[in-house]
Amino acid sequence: MFGALDAYRRSQVAIAALFCCLGFQYATWVSRIPALKTRLDLSEAELGLLLMVCGAGAAVSFPLVATLTRRLGSRRLAVVSALGLGAVLLALSVTPDYPVTLLIVFCDGVAVGCLNVAMNAQAAALEVTYKRTTMARMHATFSAGSLFAALLASGVTSLSSALPAHFGAAAVLVVVLVLAARGGLLRETPEPVRSDEPAEPKRRGLTLPTRVTIWMGLAMAFGTVTEGAMNDWSALYLKDSAGAAAELAPLGIAVVSVMMVLARLFADGWRTKWGDDRIVRAGSALAGTGLALALLAGGVVPALIGFACVGLGIAAVTPCVYVAAARQGSDALALVAAMGTTGLLAGPAVIGFIANGTSLAWGMGAVAASALLVSLCATRIRFPQLARV
């Protein structure tokens, strides 16, 4: 009994380290978007294209993810892609011009796409293997990684605006974290099976997604658009639209991350008490409404309150949808993860184009609308009822 529990805890910590690594790496470079914008002399449209290229890299990786997972296994794919994220940070620290930066960020999108699928496959397999619900807490470590990255960026920015030392130290932390976690990852990831239906026979090649899988993918995409936009644009909104000082700008990400960490630590209990469907619908409605009201009010304090509503409300969306997708099988999980990463990386780029054509306030308004669309999609999803262990 204790041996199995020890093995579970060891794997849980190792897989959580992957989530933390992804959150930390992504928030590290997006929290320094103002510095990259100044260094490369980018317009709002060029910055939006930079983020769009990152999403394109993620999209390109998805047709390959299933093949890479079969050939390498989710364990090896997770390690390789996470190490690639560390290399991206080093490259961004010395990027000489805009075209090279586009290429580097494209590679970042590929690595993010691969790691996102691999680590969620590991987390889903952990639930199946040990019959314990852990997905929300896994995603809490992603937010914790984002929080740590935001605080580190704020501290570094107050001392120096130079990127090489910051990104170099962050890359070292990523590599150390991945190598430390490697031994605890699951070597095999059993197929998640739906609790209410018999498992589908395995097929070779691509299969058409079911209607419920498409709704799951849309909910995931809109949810990650909201989450990703807060990472990418909250610092710039606070600085340029709300009038915050430069050293306070990264705290927008920090506020969102704190609320997401707290919500995800308790989300498994909420899911048991109220059900995944209510958590997703009510939470996304809170995120969209709270942000919209904050944008109408204007100013730093209302913005931070609105950001807190987004963090609290959107926190449980991705864990709940991933659990529902896992019950549909690995193909559904891969597709939902793909749409989620595309929303996380490409969605904020669309916000940049909206901001360039109108204003950043209107761009953030689109983020609020995206959160509200999650509630609509959630009405079409049949969420599983899971007992917390």
C-alpha positions in Angstrom: 0.0 0.0 0.0 2.7 2.5 1.1 4.8 1.5 -1.9 2.0 2.4 -4.3 1.4 5.6 -2.5 5.1 6.5 -2.6 5.2 5.8 -6.4 2.1 7.9 -6.9 3.5 10.9 -5.0 6.8 10.6 -6.8 5.1 10.6 -10.2 2.7 13.3 -9.2 5.6 15.6 -8.2 7.5 14.8 -11.4 4.6 15.5 -13.7 3.7 18.7 -11.8 7.3 19.8 -12.5 6.5 19.7 -16.2 3.5 21.9 -15.7 5.5 24.3 -13.6 8.2 24.3 -16.2 5.8 25.3 -19.0 4.2 28.0 -17.0 7.5 29.4 -15.9 9.2 29.4 -19.4 6.2 31.0 -21.2 5.5 33.7 -18.6 9.3 34.5 -18.4 9.5 35.7 -22.0 6.0 37.2 -22.3 6.4 39.2 -19.1 9.3 40.9 -20.9 7.3 41.7 -24.0 7.6 45.4 -23.3 11.4 45.1 -23.3 11.4 43.1 -26.5 9.0 45.5 -28.1 11.4 48.4 -27.2 14.5 46.6 -28.1 13.3 45.5 -31.6 11.3 48.7 -32.1 8.1 46.8 -32.9 4.6 48.2 -33.6 1.5 46.7 -32.1 0.9 44.8 -35.4 4.5 43.4 -35.5 4.1 42.3 -31.9 0.8 40.6 -32.8 2.5 38.8 -35.7 5.2 37.6 -33.3 2.7 36.1 -31.1 0.8 34.7 -34.1 3.9 33.0 -35.3 4.2 31.3 -31.9 0.7 30.0 -32.3 1.6 28.8 -35.8 4.4 26.8 -34.5 2.1 25.1 -32.0 -0.4 24.4 -34.8 2.3 22.9 -37.0 3.4 20.6 -34.2 0.0 19.0 -33.7 -0.1 16.7 -36.7 3.2 15.3 -35.5 2.4 15.0 -31.8 0.5 11.7 -32.1 3.3 10.1 -34.1 6.0 11.5 -31.8 4.1 10.2 -28.8 3.8 6.7 -30.3 7.5 6.7 -31.2 9.0 8.4 -28.2 6.4 8.0 -25.6 4.9 10.9 -23.6 7.8 10.7 -21.1 10.6 11.1 -23.6 8.6 13.7 -25.6 8.0 15.8 -22.5 11.7 15.8 -21.6 12.9 16.7 -25.1 10.3 19.5 -25.6 10.9 21.0 -22.2 14.7 21.1 -22.8 13.9 22.8 -26.1 12.0 25.5 -24.1 15.2 26.3 -22.2 17.1 26.7 -25.5 14.5 29.1 -26.7 15.1 31.4 -23.7 18.8 31.4 -24.4 18.1 32.3 -28.1 15.7 35.1 -27.2 18.2 36.7 -24.9 20.6 37.3 -27.8 18.2 37.6 -30.8 19.7 40.2 -33.2 16.6 41.3 -35.2 12.9 40.8 -35.8 13.1 38.0 -38.5 15.4 35.8 -36.3 13.0 36.5 -33.4 10.1 35.2 -35.5 12.0 32.0 -36.1 12.9 31.5 -32.5 9.3 32.1 -31.3 8.0 29.7 -34.0 10.3 27.0 -32.5 8.9 28.0 -29.0 5.4 27.3 -30.3 6.4 23.8 -31.6 8.0 22.9 -28.2 5.0 24.3 -26.2 2.6 22.2 -28.4 4.6 19.0 -27.8 5.0 19.5 -24.1 1.4 20.5 -23.5 0.1 17.2 -25.1 2.8 15.1 -23.4 2.4 16.4 -19.9 -1.4 16.2 -20.0 -1.1 12.7 -21.3 1.1 11.9 -18.3 -1.4 13.6 -15.9 -4.4 11.7 -17.4 -2.5 8.4 -17.2 -1.7 9.2 -13.5 -5.4 9.5 -12.7 -6.1 6.2 -14.6 -3.2 4.3 -13.0 -3.8 5.3 -9.4 -7.6 6.2 -9.6 -6.9 9.6 -8.0 -8.1 13.0 -9.3 -5.1 15.3 -9.7 -5.5 17.3 -12.9 -6.6 20.6 -11.2 -3.6 20.5 -8.9 -1.3 19.8 -11.8 -2.6 22.9 -13.5 -2.1 24.8 -10.3 1.6 24.2 -10.7 1.5 25.7 -14.2 0.0 28.9 -12.6 2.6 28.7 -9.9 5.3 28.6 -12.5 3.8 31.6 -14.2 3.6 33.4 -10.9 7.3 32.8 -10.0 8.3 33.9 -13.5 6.3 37.2 -13.1 7.8 37.9 -9.7 11.3 37.2 -11.0 10.7 39.4 -14.0 9.4 42.2 -11.8 12.5 42.0 -9.6 14.9 41.8 -12.5 13.3 44.7 -14.2 13.7 46.9 -11.2 17.4 46.3 -11.2 18.2 46.1 -15.0 16.3 46.1 -18.3 18.9 43.7 -19.8 17.5 40.4 -21.1 20.5 38.0 -21.4 21.1 37.6 -17.6 17.4 37.2 -16.9 16.7 34.7 -19.7 20.0 32.9 -19.1 19.2 32.3 -15.4 15.6 31.2 -16.3 16.9 28.7 -18.9 19.2 27.1 -16.3 16.2 26.8 -13.9 14.2 25.1 -16.7 16.9 22.6 -17.4 17.5 21.7 -13.8 13.8 21.3 -13.1 13.3 19.0 -16.1 16.3 16.8 -15.4 15.2 16.5 -11.7 11.7 15.4 -12.7 12.7 12.9 -15.5 13.1 9.9 -13.2 9.6 10.1 -11.8 7.7 10.4 -15.0 5.5 7.4 -16.0 7.2 5.2 -18.6 3.8 4.0 -19.9 0.7 6.1 -20.3 -2.4 3.8 -20.4 -5.3 4.7 -22.6 -7.9 6.8 -20.7 -11.3 5.0 -21.1 -14.7 6.6 -20.9 -16.6 5.6 -17.7 -20.0 5.6 -19.3 -19.3 4.0 -22.7 -17.1 1.0 -23.9 -13.8 2.0 -25.3 -13.6 2.5 -29.0 -11.4 0.1 -31.0 -8.0 1.5 -31.9 -7.6 2.8 -35.4 -4.7 3.7 -37.5 -4.4 7.2 -39.0 -6.6 10.2 -38.4 -10.3 9.9 -37.5 -13.0 12.6 -37.5 -13.7 14.1 -34.1 -17.1 13.7 -32.6 -19.4 16.6 -32.0 -18.8 16.6 -28.2 -15.1 16.6 -28.8 -15.4 19.7 -31.0 -17.3 21.5 -28.3 -14.6 20.5 -25.8 -12.0 21.8 -28.2 -13.8 25.1 -28.6 -14.3 25.5 -24.9 -10.6 24.8 -24.4 -9.6 27.2 -27.1 -11.7 30.1 -25.8 -10.5 29.4 -22.3 -6.9 29.4 -23.2 -7.3 32.6 -25.3 -8.5 34.2 -22.1 -5.6 32.8 -20.1 -3.0 33.4 -22.7 -4.1 37.0 -23.3 -3.8 37.8 -19.7 -0.2 36.6 -19.8 0.7 38.4 -23.0 -1.2 41.7 -22.7 -1.9 42.4 -19.0 1.6 44.0 -18.5 1.2 46.2 -21.5 -2.4 47.2 -20.6 -1.3 48.2 -17.1 1.6 50.3 -18.4 0.1 51.9 -21.6 -3.7 52.0 -20.9 -4.0 52.1 -17.1 -0.9 54.2 -16.4 0.9 51.9 -14.1 4.7 52.3 -13.5 7.0 50.0 -15.4 8.0 48.0 -12.3 4.3 47.4 -11.5 3.4 46.2 -15.0 4.4 42.5 -14.5 2.2 42.3 -11.4 -0.8 41.9 -13.7 0.4 38.4 -14.5 1.1 37.9 -10.8 -2.4 38.7 -9.8 -3.9 36.4 -12.3 -1.5 33.6 -11.4 -2.1 33.9 -7.6 -5.8 33.6 -8.1 -5.4 30.7 -10.5 -3.1 28.9 -8.1 -5.5 29.3 -5.2 -8.5 28.3 -7.3 -6.8 25.2 -8.7 -5.6 24.0 -5.3 -9.3 23.8 -4.2 -10.8 23.0 -7.6 -11.0 19.2 -7.1 -13.2 19.7 -4.0 -15.4 22.2 -5.9 -15.8 19.8 -8.7 -17.0 17.1 -6.3 -19.4 19.5 -4.5 -20.9 21.3 -7.5 -19.9 19.3 -10.6 -17.6 20.2 -13.4 -20.4 21.7 -15.6 -21.4 24.3 -13.0 -17.7 25.2 -12.2 -16.9 25.8 -15.8 -20.1 27.8 -16.6 -20.1 30.0 -13.5 -16.3 30.5 -13.5 -16.0 31.6 -17.1 -19.0 33.9 -16.6 -17.3 35.5 -13.6 -14.1 35.9 -15.7 -15.8 37.6 -18.6 -18.1 39.8 -16.6 -15.4 40.9 -14.1 -12.9 41.8 -16.8 -15.5 43.7 -18.8 -16.6 45.8 -15.8 -12.9 46.6 -15.0 -12.3 47.8 -18.5 -15.3 50.1 -18.3 -14.1 51.5 -15.0 -10.5 52.1 -16.1 -7.5 52.6 -13.9 -4.9 50.4 -12.2 -6.9 49.1 -9.2 -10.0 48.2 -11.3 -7.8 46.4 -13.8 -6.1 44.4 -11.1 -9.5 43.4 -9.6 -10.7 42.4 -13.1 -7.6 40.4 -13.6 -8.2 38.6 -10.3 -11.8 37.7 -11.5 -10.3 36.2 -14.6 -7.8 34.2 -12.6 -10.4 32.9 -10.2 -13.0 32.2 -12.8 -11.0 30.6 -15.6 -8.8 28.5 -13.4 -10.8 25.3 -13.4 -11.8 25.4 -17.1 -8.8 23.7 -18.6 -8.5 20.9 -15.9 -12.2 20.1 -16.2 -12.1 20.0 -20.0 -9.0 17.9 -20.1 -10.6 15.4 -17.7 -13.7 15.2 -20.0 -11.5 14.8 -23.1 -9.4 12.1 -21.4 -12.6 10.0 -20.9 -13.1 10.2 -24.7 -9.7 8.6 -25.5 -6.3 9.7 -26.6 -7.4 11.1 -29.9 -9.8 13.4 -28.2 -7.2 14.4 -25.7 -4.7 15.2 -28.4 -7.2 17.3 -30.3 -8.4 19.2 -27.3 -4.8 19.9 -26.2 -4.0 21.0 -29.7 -6.9 23.5 -29.7 -6.0 24.7 -26.2 -2.4 25.4 -27.1 -3.5 27.1 -30.3 -5.8 29.4 -28.3 -3.1 30.0 -25.7 -0.5 31.1 -28.3 -2.5 32.3 -31.4 -5.4 34.0 -29.6 -3.3 36.7 -27.9 -1.9 37.6 -31.4 -5.5 38.2 -32.6 -5.9 40.5 -29.6 -2.8 42.4 -30.8 -4.3 43.0 -34.2 -7.6 44.2 -32.6 -5.5 46.5 -30.4 -3.6 47.8 -33.4 -6.8 48.6 -35.3 -8.7 50.1 -32.3 -7.1 50.2 -28.9 -5.7 47.8 -26.3 -8.9 48.3 -24.2 -11.0 46.9 -27.1 -8.5 44.1 -27.4 -9.0 43.2 -23.8 -12.7 43.5 -24.3 -12.4 40.6 -26.8 -10.7 38.6 -24.0 -13.8 39.2 -21.9 -16.0 38.0 -24.7 -13.9 34.9 -25.2 -14.4 34.0 -21.5 -18.1 34.3 -21.9 -18.1 32.0 -24.9 -16.6 29.3 -22.7 -19.9 29.3 -20.8 -21.8 28.8 -24.0 -19.7 25.9 -25.1 -19.9 24.2 -21.7 -23.6 23.8 -22.1 -22.9 21.3 -24.9 -20.4 19.2 -23.0 -21.2 16.2 -20.8 -18.7 16.4 -18.0 -17.9 13.3 -15.9 -18.7 13.2 -12.2 -15.5 12.3 -10.3 -15.1 11.5 -6.7 -12.1 13.1 -5.0 -9.8 10.7 -3.3 
